[in-house]
Amino acid sequence: MRAIQVRQFGGPEELRLESVAVPEPGPGQVRVRVKAAGVNPVDTYWRSGTNPALPLPFTPGLDGAGIVEALGAGVSRVREGDSVYFGGWLSGAYAEQALLREAQAHRLPQGATFSQGAALHVPYATAHRALFHRGQARPGEVVLVHGASGGVGMAATQFALAAGLRVIATAGSQRGREWLAAQGAHAVLDHSDPSYIDSIRGLTGGRGVDLILEMLSNVNLGKDLPLLAGGGRVVVIGSRGPVQINARDLMTREADVRGMSLFNVADDALIAIHEAIAAGWRTGVVRPVVRREMPLAEAAAAHQAVLEAGAFGKIVLIP
């Protein structure tokens, strides 16, 4: 089968399409014929080696969707022929077939395309975990979704609005801001305009926000902390470098900065999160936006595009 391989850490040029052996599922494992693979910023960190290094060579890709082709012993949650979306890393999603643990496979919601399925795991599971597990969001609170036009930000906006939070969303593109306004965000701001900080203070009457979901903490965290209300929380979802803050901004507000990573979520908790995603699809809350489909062979270009400013929705690769 064809798969993208990384044989040494580096830039997007290290993503090479090669022929590799078809993986065989062991006990508790599932093999899926991949119809769409999601591209996430974290994929670029693994490729470059800035995340903890993986054994080389490897196939990237945490998100995917396709059809179950083979089952290992003891698998009972899915059957051969099922349409599923998945999230996790046994053999990587940038391939014609992928191997995963049974708990990483979830039935594709009725009416969802494979590309939409490939946009569910990382964005929606991350958003749910950040909002309700790490952020402890409560109805009536004010949440700032910083970078809300990317995959995770869109998912967080949808979940937060459905849960009764007051949403202040920021985006760097006009297209993104228009989408957020159409979703019903209570306020939509351009984070490339320095006045957005004063706007947030005005929108909260000077009180500040209860929760911030931060996608780019190396740029924004120092500016986030003064925007918090007393007892406020920041959940760090993404960072691309070191961070400098004034700790007094935390002390005076008795505020918290909390990290999160899907890699820390136990299987039973992850299954529960995906039950919430399935319920959100049925009620119309969960609707992923796929901005671009690209051939698997263009994985390098996809890695460049996913880090561009003004992100809007999800990029997927089609094997």
N, C-alpha and C positions, 0 to 999 in steps of 0.2 A: 504494500500500500504506500501511498505518498503521505509524507508528513514533513513539517518544518522541524529542522534540527538546529540547535545551538551547540557548536563544538568548542567555542571559546567565548568568554565574556567580552562584550564590546558594544558597538553601535548597531543600528538596524541592519547593516550589511551582514551581520553574523547570522541572520535568519535565512536558512538555505532549505530549499525544497529538495527532499531526497526520498529514495525508496528504502523502507524499513520493513521489518517483519511484522505481521499481524499479531497483536497481543492475544494471548489465550487466557480466559478468566479462570482464576483459581477459586477456592471456596469463598463464598460471600462476595464474589465479584461479578461485574456485568460488563459486556462489551457492546458498545453502541456504534452504529454507522452514523458518522457525524454529517448532518445536513447544514449546520451553521455553527461557527465558533465565535464567541464574543471576544473583543479586544478591550483590555482595561489598562489604565496607567501602571498598575502593579506588574503587568506582564513585562513592561519595559525595564522595571527595576530588577526583575529576575534575570532578564537578558543581559543587562549591563553589569551584573554582579554587585549592585549596590545593596540589594537585599542579601540575607545570608545565602552564601553560594550553594547552588545545587550541584550534584554530581554531573559532570559532563560525559557524553552529550545528553541533551534532554529536549523534549518537545514542549513548548510553552502552551499556555491556554488553560484558564480556570473555568470558563463558561462555555457551554455548548448545548446543542439540542440535536436529536436524531431519533433513530429507530433501534430498539434493542435487537441485537443479532444473536447473542449467545449468553448463557448464564452459567456461573459456577455452582458448585454444590451448595445447597442450603438457601438459595435466594428465593424469597417469597413475595417481596413487595412489588416486583414487576415481572412481566412475562415476555417471551420472545414476540416480536412484532409490535410491542407497545411503543407509542411515541412519547418521548421523555425529554425533559431538559435536565441538565446536570451541572454540578459545580464541585470541583476538587481536582486533585492532581495525583493520578497514578501514572498515566502515560501522556497526558496533555491533550488539549482540545484542537490544536492546530494540526489536524490530521484527518484522514479519511475514516479512521476508526479510532475509538478511544476506550481505554480500560478504566473502570472506576469501581469504588466500593458500593455495595447495595444502597447504603444510606445516602450516597451522593446523587442518586437517580430519583427524579420526581416526575410524575405524570404531567405531560404537556397539557395545559388548560384547554378545554374545548374552545375551538375558534381561534386559538393562537397559532401564528405561523412559527416555523422553526427559527426564523431570525428573531422574532419576538421572544421565543423561548431562550435563545442564547443571550438575551438581554435581561434575564430575570435573576440569576443567582447572585453574582457579585453586587449589582446595583441595589436590588430590592432586599436581599438578606443583609447587606451592609447597612442600608438605611433603617431597616427594622431594628437591627441590633443597636445601632447608634442612638436612635430615638428612644426606644422603650426599655432596653436592657441597660445600656451604659448611661444614657441621658436621663432616664426615668421621667420622661415627658408626661405631663398631666394636662387634661383638658383645661382650657382657659389660659394656659401659659403662653408667653411670647417666645417663639423660636426664630432665630436668624439662620437661614440656610444659605451659607456663603459659597457661591459657585453652584447655583441651583439649576443651571441649564445642562449640566453634565448628567451622566446616567444615574449616579448616586443621588445627586441633588434633585433630579426630577422625581425619583422614587420617594425621597424623603418628603418632598413637598406634597405628593399625593397622600402618603400615609398621615402626615401631620394634619392636613386639612380634614381628612376623614375622621381623625381622632379629636377634633374640636380645639386644635391649637390655633393661635393667631400667628400667621406666617409672614415674616419679612424675608423676601428672597432677593438675592443679588445675581446678576449675570452680566457678562461683558459684551454680549451681542444683542442687537435689536431683535433678532429672531427669537433668541432665548427669552428676552423680557416679555415679548408678546405672548409666547407660549405660557409663561408663568402667570401672566395676568389672566389669560383665558382659563387657566386651571382654577382661578379663584384666590390666588395669593392676596393677602390683605394689603401688601405694599411690595412693589418691585423696584429695585434700585440698580443703578449702573456702578459696579464696584471699581470701574476704571476712572470714575469721577471722584476726586478727593472729597467732595462735599457729602458723599454718601454717609460718612460717619456722623456728621451733624444731623443729617436727615433721620438716622436711626434714633438719635437722642430725642429729636422732636417728635417722632412717631410714638415714643414711649413716655412722653411727658417728662423726660429727664430721669425716669426710673431705671431704664435699662432693660435688657432682655434676660429671660430666664435660662435660655439654652441656646448655644451656638453649635452648629454642625460645621466643622472646618475641614475643607478639602485641601488647603494649601497653607499649612500652619507656618512653614518657614517664611512666608510672606506676610501672613495676616495675624498670627497669634498675638504679637505685641500690641496690635491695634484692637484686637477682640476684647482683651481683658477689661479695659476701661468702659466697655459697652455693657458689661454684665450688671444685672441687678444684684442685690444682696442674696447670697446663697446660690448664685448662678453657676452654671456648668458649661464647660466647653468640651465637646467630644472631638478629639483629633482623629480624622479619618484618613488624611493624606498629608505628606510632607516630603519635600525634595531637598532638604538640607538642614543645617543647624538653625536654631531658634534663639532669639534674644528677647527676654521679657523683663518687666519691672515687677518683681515679686510683691511689691506693696499693693499692686492692683488686685492681687489675690487676697492678701492679708486683710485689707480694709473691707472687702466684700465677703470674706469667709467663703470664697469661691473655689471651685475645683476645675482642674484640667484632667480629663480622662482619656486615655488611649483606647483604641479598639482594633481588633484584627479578627477576621473570620476564622483564621487558622487556630484560634484559641477556643472556638465553640465546639462543645461536645456534640456527638451525633444526635442524641435525643433532643437537645436544645435546637439544633439545626433543623431537624425534622419538624419541630413545632413552629419554627419561623416560616418554613415553607408551607405549612398548613395555613398560616396567616396570609401568605402570598396567594395561595389558591383561593381563599375566601375573598381576598381583595379583587381577584380577577372576576369571580362570579358576581360581585356587586358593582363592578365597573370602576372601582378605586384604582386598581393596578392596570395601567396601560403603558407598557414600555414604548419608547420612541426610538426607532431605528433610523439613524440619519444616513447611513451609507452601507451598502454591501459591496465587498471587494473579493476578487478571486484569492484563493489560498496562496497562490504564487506571489501576491502583492503584499505579503505580511510585513515586509520592511516599510513600505509606504504607509501601511496602517499604523505602525508603531510611531511614525513621524506625525501622522494626523491626530492620533489620540492625545498627544501632548500640546497641540496647538491651542493658543488662546481662543476664547469664544466658543468653547465646546458646546455642542448641541446634540443630545441623544447619544446613541450607541453605534459604534462601528462593528460590523460582523464580517467574518471571512467565510466564503463559500467553497468547500472542497470540491 
